[in-house]
Amino acid sequence: MVGYYFQSSLKDALQRNSQRTGKAYIPAKGVLRMYQRLEIPSYSEGFDQLYVVTIDPQTSQFLVREWGDEV
């Protein structure tokens, strides 16, 4: 089983959410509550491979790297 962890800071999540409108917008309280519940995956959950996905600030492209201690 392969897992992808989409790493995001709370600041970035709130900023992206503020650009949403209508039903896509989530109150900041809801974003914060879900962020606090986020569990970082681990190999002990049965993953054969884990990857971390981030967004390159210069290009806005997804960057995918193998799981490491930096998470």
CHARMM-style PDB file with segment names, atoms N, HN, CA, C and O in Angstrom:
ATOM      1  N   MET     1       0.855  -1.161   0.000  1.00  0.00      PROA
ATOM      2  CA  MET     1       0.000   0.000   0.000  1.00  0.00      PROA
ATOM      3  C   MET     1       0.909   1.234   0.000  1.00  0.00      PROA
ATOM      4  O   MET     1       1.903   1.291   0.724  1.00  0.00      PROA
ATOM      5  N   VAL     2       0.549   2.209  -0.820  1.00  0.00      PROA
ATOM      6  HN  VAL     2      -0.259   2.162  -1.409  1.00  0.00      PROA
ATOM      7  CA  VAL     2       1.325   3.435  -0.962  1.00  0.00      PROA
ATOM      8  C   VAL     2       0.515   4.589  -0.391  1.00  0.00      PROA
ATOM      9  O   VAL     2      -0.681   4.704  -0.662  1.00  0.00      PROA
ATOM     10  N   GLY     3       1.170   5.460   0.414  1.00  0.00      PROA
ATOM     11  HN  GLY     3       2.141   5.366   0.635  1.00  0.00      PROA
ATOM     12  CA  GLY     3       0.501   6.612   0.997  1.00  0.00      PROA
ATOM     13  C   GLY     3       1.162   7.908   0.578  1.00  0.00      PROA
ATOM     14  O   GLY     3       2.381   7.977   0.420  1.00  0.00      PROA
ATOM     15  N   TYR     4       0.340   8.939   0.398  1.00  0.00      PROA
ATOM     16  HN  TYR     4      -0.651   8.883   0.526  1.00  0.00      PROA
ATOM     17  CA  TYR     4       0.827  10.278   0.077  1.00  0.00      PROA
ATOM     18  C   TYR     4       0.324  11.234   1.148  1.00  0.00      PROA
ATOM     19  O   TYR     4      -0.880  11.337   1.381  1.00  0.00      PROA
ATOM     20  N   TYR     5       1.241  11.926   1.793  1.00  0.00      PROA
ATOM     21  HN  TYR     5       2.220  11.842   1.604  1.00  0.00      PROA
ATOM     22  CA  TYR     5       0.903  12.901   2.823  1.00  0.00      PROA
ATOM     23  C   TYR     5       1.049  14.292   2.221  1.00  0.00      PROA
ATOM     24  O   TYR     5       2.157  14.715   1.891  1.00  0.00      PROA
ATOM     25  N   PHE     6      -0.064  15.003   2.077  1.00  0.00      PROA
ATOM     26  HN  PHE     6      -0.964  14.659   2.345  1.00  0.00      PROA
ATOM     27  CA  PHE     6      -0.053  16.344   1.518  1.00  0.00      PROA
ATOM     28  C   PHE     6       0.205  17.330   2.654  1.00  0.00      PROA
ATOM     29  O   PHE     6      -0.705  17.721   3.384  1.00  0.00      PROA
ATOM     30  N   GLN     7       1.471  17.718   2.780  1.00  0.00      PROA
ATOM     31  HN  GLN     7       2.210  17.400   2.186  1.00  0.00      PROA
ATOM     32  CA  GLN     7       1.908  18.553   3.896  1.00  0.00      PROA
ATOM     33  C   GLN     7       1.493  20.002   3.664  1.00  0.00      PROA
ATOM     34  O   GLN     7       1.720  20.549   2.584  1.00  0.00      PROA
ATOM     35  N   SER     8       0.892  20.619   4.664  1.00  0.00      PROA
ATOM     36  HN  SER     8       0.708  20.175   5.541  1.00  0.00      PROA
ATOM     37  CA  SER     8       0.440  22.000   4.563  1.00  0.00      PROA
ATOM     38  C   SER     8       0.499  22.641   5.937  1.00  0.00      PROA
ATOM     39  O   SER     8       0.261  21.986   6.952  1.00  0.00      PROA
ATOM     40  N   SER     9       0.815  23.909   5.962  1.00  0.00      PROA
ATOM     41  HN  SER     9       1.008  24.442   5.138  1.00  0.00      PROA
ATOM     42  CA  SER     9       0.786  24.631   7.232  1.00  0.00      PROA
ATOM     43  C   SER     9      -0.626  25.169   7.451  1.00  0.00      PROA
ATOM     44  O   SER     9      -1.389  25.340   6.500  1.00  0.00      PROA
ATOM     45  N   LEU    10      -0.959  25.430   8.691  1.00  0.00      PROA
ATOM     46  HN  LEU    10      -0.339  25.292   9.463  1.00  0.00      PROA
ATOM     47  CA  LEU    10      -2.274  25.999   8.998  1.00  0.00      PROA
ATOM     48  C   LEU    10      -2.421  27.353   8.318  1.00  0.00      PROA
ATOM     49  O   LEU    10      -3.487  27.671   7.792  1.00  0.00      PROA
ATOM     50  N   LYS    11      -1.370  28.143   8.325  1.00  0.00      PROA
ATOM     51  HN  LYS    11      -0.504  27.884   8.752  1.00  0.00      PROA
ATOM     52  CA  LYS    11      -1.395  29.466   7.684  1.00  0.00      PROA
ATOM     53  C   LYS    11      -1.748  29.329   6.202  1.00  0.00      PROA
ATOM     54  O   LYS    11      -2.600  30.063   5.701  1.00  0.00      PROA
ATOM     55  N   ASP    12      -1.104  28.399   5.503  1.00  0.00      PROA
ATOM     56  HN  ASP    12      -0.412  27.803   5.910  1.00  0.00      PROA
ATOM     57  CA  ASP    12      -1.381  28.190   4.080  1.00  0.00      PROA
ATOM     58  C   ASP    12      -2.809  27.700   3.854  1.00  0.00      PROA
ATOM     59  O   ASP    12      -3.480  28.146   2.923  1.00  0.00      PROA
ATOM     60  N   ALA    13      -3.271  26.790   4.697  1.00  0.00      PROA
ATOM     61  HN  ALA    13      -2.726  26.428   5.453  1.00  0.00      PROA
ATOM     62  CA  ALA    13      -4.631  26.257   4.554  1.00  0.00      PROA
ATOM     63  C   ALA    13      -5.667  27.365   4.744  1.00  0.00      PROA
ATOM     64  O   ALA    13      -6.642  27.438   3.996  1.00  0.00      PROA
ATOM     65  N   LEU    14      -5.461  28.220   5.730  1.00  0.00      PROA
ATOM     66  HN  LEU    14      -4.669  28.161   6.338  1.00  0.00      PROA
ATOM     67  CA  LEU    14      -6.393  29.324   5.963  1.00  0.00      PROA
ATOM     68  C   LEU    14      -6.364  30.321   4.806  1.00  0.00      PROA
ATOM     69  O   LEU    14      -7.399  30.866   4.423  1.00  0.00      PROA
ATOM     70  N   GLN    15      -5.186  30.552   4.257  1.00  0.00      PROA
ATOM     71  HN  GLN    15      -4.345  30.109   4.568  1.00  0.00      PROA
ATOM     72  CA  GLN    15      -5.055  31.489   3.134  1.00  0.00      PROA
ATOM     73  C   GLN    15      -5.784  30.952   1.902  1.00  0.00      PROA
ATOM     74  O   GLN    15      -6.517  31.690   1.243  1.00  0.00      PROA
ATOM     75  N   ARG    16      -5.585  29.669   1.589  1.00  0.00      PROA
ATOM     76  HN  ARG    16      -4.989  29.069   2.124  1.00  0.00      PROA
ATOM     77  CA  ARG    16      -6.275  29.079   0.440  1.00  0.00      PROA
ATOM     78  C   ARG    16      -7.787  29.074   0.658  1.00  0.00      PROA
ATOM     79  O   ARG    16      -8.551  29.342  -0.269  1.00  0.00      PROA
ATOM     80  N   ASN    17      -8.212  28.773   1.871  1.00  0.00      PROA
ATOM     81  HN  ASN    17      -7.590  28.556   2.624  1.00  0.00      PROA
ATOM     82  CA  ASN    17      -9.632  28.740   2.183  1.00  0.00      PROA
ATOM     83  C   ASN    17     -10.263  30.121   2.026  1.00  0.00      PROA
ATOM     84  O   ASN    17     -11.416  30.227   1.607  1.00  0.00      PROA
ATOM     85  N   SER    18      -9.522  31.181   2.358  1.00  0.00      PROA
ATOM     86  HN  SER    18      -8.585  31.095   2.699  1.00  0.00      PROA
ATOM     87  CA  SER    18     -10.063  32.542   2.265  1.00  0.00      PROA
ATOM     88  C   SER    18     -10.366  32.932   0.819  1.00  0.00      PROA
ATOM     89  O   SER    18     -11.115  33.881   0.584  1.00  0.00      PROA
ATOM     90  N   GLN    19      -9.802  32.224  -0.144  1.00  0.00      PROA
ATOM     91  HN  GLN    19      -9.194  31.453   0.047  1.00  0.00      PROA
ATOM     92  CA  GLN    19     -10.046  32.510  -1.562  1.00  0.00      PROA
ATOM     93  C   GLN    19     -11.281  31.777  -2.092  1.00  0.00      PROA
ATOM     94  O   GLN    19     -11.686  31.993  -3.234  1.00  0.00      PROA
ATOM     95  N   ARG    20     -11.867  30.931  -1.284  1.00  0.00      PROA
ATOM     96  HN  ARG    20     -11.538  30.756  -0.356  1.00  0.00      PROA
ATOM     97  CA  ARG    20     -13.053  30.173  -1.697  1.00  0.00      PROA
ATOM     98  C   ARG    20     -14.311  31.014  -1.480  1.00  0.00      PROA
ATOM     99  O   ARG    20     -14.329  31.947  -0.677  1.00  0.00      PROA
ATOM    100  N   THR    21     -15.352  30.656  -2.214  1.00  0.00      PROA
ATOM    101  HN  THR    21     -15.338  29.898  -2.866  1.00  0.00      PROA
ATOM    102  CA  THR    21     -16.626  31.345  -2.049  1.00  0.00      PROA
ATOM    103  C   THR    21     -17.748  30.317  -1.956  1.00  0.00      PROA
ATOM    104  O   THR    21     -17.571  29.145  -2.291  1.00  0.00      PROA
ATOM    105  N   GLY    22     -18.881  30.773  -1.504  1.00  0.00      PROA
ATOM    106  HN  GLY    22     -19.025  31.724  -1.232  1.00  0.00      PROA
ATOM    107  CA  GLY    22     -20.072  29.916  -1.436  1.00  0.00      PROA
ATOM    108  C   GLY    22     -19.876  28.706  -0.553  1.00  0.00      PROA
ATOM    109  O   GLY    22     -19.267  28.796   0.513  1.00  0.00      PROA
ATOM    110  N   LYS    23     -20.395  27.566  -0.996  1.00  0.00      PROA
ATOM    111  HN  LYS    23     -20.890  27.492  -1.862  1.00  0.00      PROA
ATOM    112  CA  LYS    23     -20.335  26.345  -0.203  1.00  0.00      PROA
ATOM    113  C   LYS    23     -18.921  25.796  -0.063  1.00  0.00      PROA
ATOM    114  O   LYS    23     -18.662  24.987   0.828  1.00  0.00      PROA
ATOM    115  N   ALA    24     -18.006  26.219  -0.925  1.00  0.00      PROA
ATOM    116  HN  ALA    24     -18.217  26.876  -1.649  1.00  0.00      PROA
ATOM    117  CA  ALA    24     -16.616  25.749  -0.849  1.00  0.00      PROA
ATOM    118  C   ALA    24     -15.877  26.379   0.323  1.00  0.00      PROA
ATOM    119  O   ALA    24     -14.885  25.825   0.798  1.00  0.00      PROA
ATOM    120  N   TYR    25     -16.353  27.540   0.798  1.00  0.00      PROA
ATOM    121  HN  TYR    25     -17.158  27.990   0.413  1.00  0.00      PROA
ATOM    122  CA  TYR    25     -15.697  28.222   1.925  1.00  0.00      PROA
ATOM    123  C   TYR    25     -16.029  27.508   3.232  1.00  0.00      PROA
ATOM    124  O   TYR    25     -17.181  27.149   3.474  1.00  0.00      PROA
ATOM    125  N   ILE    26     -15.023  27.307   4.064  1.00  0.00      PROA
ATOM    126  HN  ILE    26     -14.087  27.599   3.867  1.00  0.00      PROA
ATOM    127  CA  ILE    26     -15.192  26.664   5.369  1.00  0.00      PROA
ATOM    128  C   ILE    26     -14.825  27.681   6.435  1.00  0.00      PROA
ATOM    129  O   ILE    26     -13.766  28.301   6.332  1.00  0.00      PROA
ATOM    130  N   PRO    27     -15.651  27.882   7.455  1.00  0.00      PROA
ATOM    131  CA  PRO    27     -15.286  28.823   8.514  1.00  0.00      PROA
ATOM    132  C   PRO    27     -13.909  28.465   9.099  1.00  0.00      PROA
ATOM    133  O   PRO    27     -13.574  27.288   9.235  1.00  0.00      PROA
ATOM    134  N   ALA    28     -13.121  29.488   9.443  1.00  0.00      PROA
ATOM    135  HN  ALA    28     -13.393  30.444   9.333  1.00  0.00      PROA
ATOM    136  CA  ALA    28     -11.759  29.285   9.961  1.00  0.00      PROA
ATOM    137  C   ALA    28     -11.751  28.320  11.142  1.00  0.00      PROA
ATOM    138  O   ALA    28     -10.814  27.537  11.297  1.00  0.00      PROA
ATOM    139  N   LYS    29     -12.778  28.372  11.964  1.00  0.00      PROA
ATOM    140  HN  LYS    29     -13.539  29.008  11.838  1.00  0.00      PROA
ATOM    141  CA  LYS    29     -12.874  27.470  13.121  1.00  0.00      PROA
ATOM    142  C   LYS    29     -12.886  26.007  12.674  1.00  0.00      PROA
ATOM    143  O   LYS    29     -12.288  25.150  13.325  1.00  0.00      PROA
ATOM    144  N   GLY    30     -13.563  25.728  11.571  1.00  0.00      PROA
ATOM    145  HN  GLY    30     -14.049  26.424  11.042  1.00  0.00      PROA
ATOM    146  CA  GLY    30     -13.623  24.366  11.047  1.00  0.00      PROA
ATOM    147  C   GLY    30     -12.291  23.905  10.491  1.00  0.00      PROA
ATOM    148  O   GLY    30     -11.898  22.754  10.682  1.00  0.00      PROA
ATOM    149  N   VAL    31     -11.587  24.809   9.794  1.00  0.00      PROA
ATOM    150  HN  VAL    31     -11.906  25.743   9.638  1.00  0.00      PROA
ATOM    151  CA  VAL    31     -10.264  24.477   9.268  1.00  0.00      PROA
ATOM    152  C   VAL    31      -9.317  24.170  10.420  1.00  0.00      PROA
ATOM    153  O   VAL    31      -8.581  23.185  10.377  1.00  0.00      PROA
ATOM    154  N   LEU    32      -9.335  25.009  11.445  1.00  0.00      PROA
ATOM    155  HN  LEU    32      -9.933  25.809  11.480  1.00  0.00      PROA
ATOM    156  CA  LEU    32      -8.469  24.820  12.610  1.00  0.00      PROA
ATOM    157  C   LEU    32      -8.762  23.495  13.306  1.00  0.00      PROA
ATOM    158  O   LEU    32      -7.840  22.772  13.682  1.00  0.00      PROA
ATOM    159  N   ARG    33     -10.028  23.181  13.475  1.00  0.00      PROA
ATOM    160  HN  ARG    33     -10.777  23.769  13.169  1.00  0.00      PROA
ATOM    161  CA  ARG    33     -10.410  21.936  14.159  1.00  0.00      PROA
ATOM    162  C   ARG    33      -9.898  20.712  13.393  1.00  0.00      PROA
ATOM    163  O   ARG    33      -9.379  19.776  14.001  1.00  0.00      PROA
ATOM    164  N   MET    34     -10.040  20.714  12.075  1.00  0.00      PROA
ATOM    165  HN  MET    34     -10.462  21.474  11.581  1.00  0.00      PROA
ATOM    166  CA  MET    34      -9.563  19.584  11.273  1.00  0.00      PROA
ATOM    167  C   MET    34      -8.033  19.514  11.272  1.00  0.00      PROA
ATOM    168  O   MET    34      -7.457  18.426  11.293  1.00  0.00      PROA
ATOM    169  N   TYR    35      -7.386  20.667  11.248  1.00  0.00      PROA
ATOM    170  HN  TYR    35      -7.854  21.551  11.231  1.00  0.00      PROA
ATOM    171  CA  TYR    35      -5.922  20.696  11.274  1.00  0.00      PROA
ATOM    172  C   TYR    35      -5.405  20.079  12.580  1.00  0.00      PROA
ATOM    173  O   TYR    35      -4.406  19.359  12.579  1.00  0.00      PROA
ATOM    174  N   GLN    36      -6.081  20.362  13.675  1.00  0.00      PROA
ATOM    175  HN  GLN    36      -6.892  20.947  13.676  1.00  0.00      PROA
ATOM    176  CA  GLN    36      -5.681  19.816  14.975  1.00  0.00      PROA
ATOM    177  C   GLN    36      -5.884  18.303  15.037  1.00  0.00      PROA
ATOM    178  O   GLN    36      -5.202  17.624  15.805  1.00  0.00      PROA
ATOM    179  N   ARG    37      -6.801  17.770  14.250  1.00  0.00      PROA
ATOM    180  HN  ARG    37      -7.354  18.322  13.626  1.00  0.00      PROA
ATOM    181  CA  ARG    37      -7.084  16.329  14.249  1.00  0.00      PROA
ATOM    182  C   ARG    37      -6.199  15.551  13.274  1.00  0.00      PROA
ATOM    183  O   ARG    37      -6.193  14.320  13.277  1.00  0.00      PROA
ATOM    184  N   LEU    38      -5.456  16.274  12.445  1.00  0.00      PROA
ATOM    185  HN  LEU    38      -5.461  17.274  12.442  1.00  0.00      PROA
ATOM    186  CA  LEU    38      -4.624  15.640  11.431  1.00  0.00      PROA
ATOM    187  C   LEU    38      -3.595  14.709  12.068  1.00  0.00      PROA
ATOM    188  O   LEU    38      -2.885  15.092  12.998  1.00  0.00      PROA
ATOM    189  N   GLU    39      -3.528  13.498  11.560  1.00  0.00      PROA
ATOM    190  HN  GLU    39      -4.104  13.188  10.804  1.00  0.00      PROA
ATOM    191  CA  GLU    39      -2.536  12.528  12.028  1.00  0.00      PROA
ATOM    192  C   GLU    39      -1.559  12.256  10.895  1.00  0.00      PROA
ATOM    193  O   GLU    39      -1.969  11.894   9.792  1.00  0.00      PROA
ATOM    194  N   ILE    40      -0.275  12.427  11.159  1.00  0.00      PROA
ATOM    195  HN  ILE    40       0.059  12.721  12.055  1.00  0.00      PROA
ATOM    196  CA  ILE    40       0.745  12.160  10.164  1.00  0.00      PROA
ATOM    197  C   ILE    40       0.863  10.648  10.008  1.00  0.00      PROA
ATOM    198  O   ILE    40       0.965   9.936  11.007  1.00  0.00      PROA
ATOM    199  N   PRO    41       0.851  10.146   8.777  1.00  0.00      PROA
ATOM    200  CA  PRO    41       0.903   8.696   8.572  1.00  0.00      PROA
ATOM    201  C   PRO    41       2.245   8.095   8.990  1.00  0.00      PROA
ATOM    202  O   PRO    41       3.252   8.796   9.090  1.00  0.00      PROA
ATOM    203  N   SER    42       2.237   6.803   9.228  1.00  0.00      PROA
ATOM    204  HN  SER    42       1.419   6.233   9.146  1.00  0.00      PROA
ATOM    205  CA  SER    42       3.479   6.111   9.583  1.00  0.00      PROA
ATOM    206  C   SER    42       3.471   4.707   8.972  1.00  0.00      PROA
ATOM    207  O   SER    42       2.419   4.148   8.663  1.00  0.00      PROA
ATOM    208  N   TYR    43       4.660   4.166   8.810  1.00  0.00      PROA
ATOM    209  HN  TYR    43       5.515   4.620   9.061  1.00  0.00      PROA
ATOM    210  CA  TYR    43       4.775   2.817   8.251  1.00  0.00      PROA
ATOM    211  C   TYR    43       4.074   1.777   9.130  1.00  0.00      PROA
ATOM    212  O   TYR    43       3.664   0.724   8.641  1.00  0.00      PROA
ATOM    213  N   SER    44       3.938   2.071  10.425  1.00  0.00      PROA
ATOM    214  HN  SER    44       4.271   2.926  10.822  1.00  0.00      PROA
ATOM    215  CA  SER    44       3.297   1.117  11.331  1.00  0.00      PROA
ATOM    216  C   SER    44       1.817   0.905  10.992  1.00  0.00      PROA
ATOM    217  O   SER    44       1.193  -0.029  11.495  1.00  0.00      PROA
ATOM    218  N   GLU    45       1.259   1.764  10.144  1.00  0.00      PROA
ATOM    219  HN  GLU    45       1.766   2.523   9.735  1.00  0.00      PROA
ATOM    220  CA  GLU    45      -0.131   1.609   9.721  1.00  0.00      PROA
ATOM    221  C   GLU    45      -0.275   0.640   8.554  1.00  0.00      PROA
ATOM    222  O   GLU    45      -1.384   0.398   8.077  1.00  0.00      PROA
ATOM    223  N   GLY    46       0.842   0.086   8.094  1.00  0.00      PROA
ATOM    224  HN  GLY    46       1.743   0.282   8.481  1.00  0.00      PROA
ATOM    225  CA  GLY    46       0.784  -0.898   7.032  1.00  0.00      PROA
ATOM    226  C   GLY    46       1.207  -0.398   5.664  1.00  0.00      PROA
ATOM    227  O   GLY    46       1.070  -1.118   4.675  1.00  0.00      PROA
ATOM    228  N   PHE    47       1.720   0.825   5.589  1.00  0.00      PROA
ATOM    229  HN  PHE    47       1.832   1.409   6.392  1.00  0.00      PROA
ATOM    230  CA  PHE    47       2.175   1.344   4.295  1.00  0.00      PROA
ATOM    231  C   PHE    47       3.461   0.651   3.869  1.00  0.00      PROA
ATOM    232  O   PHE    47       4.352   0.407   4.683  1.00  0.00      PROA
ATOM    233  N   ASP    48       3.543   0.337   2.571  1.00  0.00      PROA
ATOM    234  HN  ASP    48       2.819   0.535   1.910  1.00  0.00      PROA
ATOM    235  CA  ASP    48       4.775  -0.202   2.002  1.00  0.00      PROA
ATOM    236  C   ASP    48       5.692   0.934   1.561  1.00  0.00      PROA
ATOM    237  O   ASP    48       6.916   0.817   1.613  1.00  0.00      PROA
ATOM    238  N   GLN    49       5.081   2.035   1.128  1.00  0.00      PROA
ATOM    239  HN  GLN    49       4.086   2.130   1.086  1.00  0.00      PROA
ATOM    240  CA  GLN    49       5.817   3.224   0.721  1.00  0.00      PROA
ATOM    241  C   GLN    49       5.044   4.451   1.177  1.00  0.00      PROA
ATOM    242  O   GLN    49       3.813   4.454   1.179  1.00  0.00      PROA
ATOM    243  N   LEU    50       5.775   5.499   1.565  1.00  0.00      PROA
ATOM    244  HN  LEU    50       6.775   5.497   1.563  1.00  0.00      PROA
ATOM    245  CA  LEU    50       5.156   6.766   1.932  1.00  0.00      PROA
ATOM    246  C   LEU    50       5.875   7.891   1.204  1.00  0.00      PROA
ATOM    247  O   LEU    50       7.096   7.879   1.052  1.00  0.00      PROA
ATOM    248  N   TYR    51       5.083   8.866   0.757  1.00  0.00      PROA
ATOM    249  HN  TYR    51       4.091   8.876   0.880  1.00  0.00      PROA
ATOM    250  CA  TYR    51       5.625  10.032   0.074  1.00  0.00      PROA
ATOM    251  C   TYR    51       5.042  11.293   0.698  1.00  0.00      PROA
ATOM    252  O   TYR    51       3.918  11.288   1.199  1.00  0.00      PROA
ATOM    253  N   VAL    52       5.819  12.373   0.663  1.00  0.00      PROA
ATOM    254  HN  VAL    52       6.732  12.377   0.256  1.00  0.00      PROA
ATOM    255  CA  VAL    52       5.378  13.679   1.142  1.00  0.00      PROA
ATOM    256  C   VAL    52       5.163  14.562  -0.079  1.00  0.00      PROA
ATOM    257  O   VAL    52       6.026  14.651  -0.951  1.00  0.00      PROA
ATOM    258  N   VAL    53       4.007  15.213  -0.134  1.00  0.00      PROA
ATOM    259  HN  VAL    53       3.306  15.141   0.575  1.00  0.00      PROA
ATOM    260  CA  VAL    53       3.696  16.108  -1.244  1.00  0.00      PROA
ATOM    261  C   VAL    53       3.612  17.526  -0.688  1.00  0.00      PROA
ATOM    262  O   VAL    53       2.880  17.790   0.266  1.00  0.00      PROA
ATOM    263  N   THR    54       4.377  18.439  -1.303  1.00  0.00      PROA
ATOM    264  HN  THR    54       4.971  18.225  -2.078  1.00  0.00      PROA
ATOM    265  CA  THR    54       4.338  19.853  -0.933  1.00  0.00      PROA
ATOM    266  C   THR    54       4.124  20.661  -2.214  1.00  0.00      PROA
ATOM    267  O   THR    54       4.123  20.108  -3.314  1.00  0.00      PROA
ATOM    268  N   ILE    55       3.944  21.966  -2.061  1.00  0.00      PROA
ATOM    269  HN  ILE    55       3.945  22.415  -1.168  1.00  0.00      PROA
ATOM    270  CA  ILE    55       3.788  22.853  -3.210  1.00  0.00      PROA
ATOM    271  C   ILE    55       5.016  23.748  -3.285  1.00  0.00      PROA
ATOM    272  O   ILE    55       5.374  24.405  -2.308  1.00  0.00      PROA
ATOM    273  N   ASP    56       5.656  23.771  -4.441  1.00  0.00      PROA
ATOM    274  HN  ASP    56       5.365  23.237  -5.235  1.00  0.00      PROA
ATOM    275  CA  ASP    56       6.817  24.626  -4.662  1.00  0.00      PROA
ATOM    276  C   ASP    56       6.350  26.086  -4.663  1.00  0.00      PROA
ATOM    277  O   ASP    56       5.505  26.453  -5.480  1.00  0.00      PROA
ATOM    278  N   PRO    57       6.884  26.928  -3.761  1.00  0.00      PROA
ATOM    279  CA  PRO    57       6.412  28.313  -3.679  1.00  0.00      PROA
ATOM    280  C   PRO    57       6.700  29.140  -4.936  1.00  0.00      PROA
ATOM    281  O   PRO    57       5.980  30.098  -5.216  1.00  0.00      PROA
ATOM    282  N   GLN    58       7.735  28.787  -5.691  1.00  0.00      PROA
ATOM    283  HN  GLN    58       8.320  28.009  -5.463  1.00  0.00      PROA
ATOM    284  CA  GLN    58       8.056  29.549  -6.903  1.00  0.00      PROA
ATOM    285  C   GLN    58       7.172  29.168  -8.095  1.00  0.00      PROA
ATOM    286  O   GLN    58       6.770  30.033  -8.874  1.00  0.00      PROA
ATOM    287  N   THR    59       6.874  27.884  -8.233  1.00  0.00      PROA
ATOM    288  HN  THR    59       7.201  27.182  -7.601  1.00  0.00      PROA
ATOM    289  CA  THR    59       6.165  27.412  -9.428  1.00  0.00      PROA
ATOM    290  C   THR    59       4.732  26.971  -9.165  1.00  0.00      PROA
ATOM    291  O   THR    59       3.964  26.779 -10.108  1.00  0.00      PROA
ATOM    292  N   SER    60       4.362  26.808  -7.906  1.00  0.00      PROA
ATOM    293  HN  SER    60       4.986  26.964  -7.140  1.00  0.00      PROA
ATOM    294  CA  SER    60       3.046  26.291  -7.499  1.00  0.00      PROA
ATOM    295  C   SER    60       2.811  24.857  -7.976  1.00  0.00      PROA
ATOM    296  O   SER    60       1.669  24.400  -8.027  1.00  0.00      PROA
ATOM    297  N   GLN    61       3.876  24.153  -8.322  1.00  0.00      PROA
ATOM    298  HN  GLN    61       4.804  24.524  -8.281  1.00  0.00      PROA
ATOM    299  CA  GLN    61       3.787  22.762  -8.747  1.00  0.00      PROA
ATOM    300  C   GLN    61       3.920  21.841  -7.537  1.00  0.00      PROA
ATOM    301  O   GLN    61       4.550  22.193  -6.540  1.00  0.00      PROA
ATOM    302  N   PHE    62       3.321  20.662  -7.641  1.00  0.00      PROA
ATOM    303  HN  PHE    62       2.810  20.375  -8.452  1.00  0.00      PROA
ATOM    304  CA  PHE    62       3.473  19.673  -6.583  1.00  0.00      PROA
ATOM    305  C   PHE    62       4.891  19.111  -6.612  1.00  0.00      PROA
ATOM    306  O   PHE    62       5.439  18.822  -7.676  1.00  0.00      PROA
ATOM    307  N   LEU    63       5.471  18.962  -5.428  1.00  0.00      PROA
ATOM    308  HN  LEU    63       5.026  19.196  -4.564  1.00  0.00      PROA
ATOM    309  CA  LEU    63       6.766  18.299  -5.276  1.00  0.00      PROA
ATOM    310  C   LEU    63       6.517  17.026  -4.482  1.00  0.00      PROA
ATOM    311  O   LEU    63       5.923  17.073  -3.405  1.00  0.00      PROA
ATOM    312  N   VAL    64       6.962  15.894  -5.002  1.00  0.00      PROA
ATOM    313  HN  VAL    64       7.444  15.856  -5.877  1.00  0.00      PROA
ATOM    314  CA  VAL    64       6.766  14.610  -4.338  1.00  0.00      PROA
ATOM    315  C   VAL    64       8.129  14.051  -4.002  1.00  0.00      PROA
ATOM    316  O   VAL    64       8.992  13.926  -4.870  1.00  0.00      PROA
ATOM    317  N   ARG    65       8.323  13.709  -2.717  1.00  0.00      PROA
ATOM    318  HN  ARG    65       7.622  13.811  -2.011  1.00  0.00      PROA
ATOM    319  CA  ARG    65       9.599  13.117  -2.304  1.00  0.00      PROA
ATOM    320  C   ARG    65       9.309  11.936  -1.378  1.00  0.00      PROA
ATOM    321  O   ARG    65       8.255  11.854  -0.747  1.00  0.00      PROA
ATOM    322  N   GLU    66      10.271  11.037  -1.323  1.00  0.00      PROA
ATOM    323  HN  GLU    66      11.127  11.103  -1.837  1.00  0.00      PROA
ATOM    324  CA  GLU    66      10.105   9.875  -0.440  1.00  0.00      PROA
ATOM    325  C   GLU    66      10.081  10.322   1.007  1.00  0.00      PROA
ATOM    326  O   GLU    66      10.693  11.322   1.382  1.00  0.00      PROA
ATOM    327  N   TRP    67       9.362   9.561   1.806  1.00  0.00      PROA
ATOM    328  HN  TRP    67       8.865   8.749   1.501  1.00  0.00      PROA
ATOM    329  CA  TRP    67       9.228   9.821   3.237  1.00  0.00      PROA
ATOM    330  C   TRP    67      10.584   9.832   3.901  1.00  0.00      PROA
ATOM    331  O   TRP    67      11.443   9.006   3.591  1.00  0.00      PROA
ATOM    332  N   GLY    68      10.780  10.765   4.813  1.00  0.00      PROA
ATOM    333  HN  GLY    68      10.083  11.436   5.065  1.00  0.00      PROA
ATOM    334  CA  GLY    68      12.034  10.836   5.553  1.00  0.00      PROA
ATOM    335  C   GLY    68      11.818  11.423   6.922  1.00  0.00      PROA
ATOM    336  O   GLY    68      10.681  11.662   7.327  1.00  0.00      PROA
ATOM    337  N   ASP    69      12.880  11.655   7.629  1.00  0.00      PROA
ATOM    338  HN  ASP    69      13.804  11.461   7.299  1.00  0.00      PROA
ATOM    339  CA  ASP    69      12.798  12.169   8.987  1.00  0.00      PROA
ATOM    340  C   ASP    69      12.400  13.639   9.062  1.00  0.00      PROA
ATOM    341  O   ASP    69      12.078  14.136  10.141  1.00  0.00      PROA
ATOM    342  N   GLU    70      12.417  14.345   7.926  1.00  0.00      PROA
ATOM    343  HN  GLU    70      12.678  13.942   7.049  1.00  0.00      PROA
ATOM    344  CA  GLU    70      12.135  15.774   7.936  1.00  0.00      PROA
ATOM    345  C   GLU    70      10.664  16.117   8.131  1.00  0.00      PROA
ATOM    346  O   GLU    70      10.330  17.288   8.313  1.00  0.00      PROA
ATOM    347  N   VAL    71       9.770  15.121   8.097  1.00  0.00      PROA
ATOM    348  HN  VAL    71      10.041  14.169   7.949  1.00  0.00      PROA
ATOM    349  CA  VAL    71       8.335  15.379   8.237  1.00  0.00      PROA
ATOM    350  C   VAL    71       7.999  15.640   9.685  1.00  0.00      PROA
ATOM    351  OT1 VAL    71       6.838  15.880  10.016  1.00  0.00      PROA
TER     352      VAL     71
END
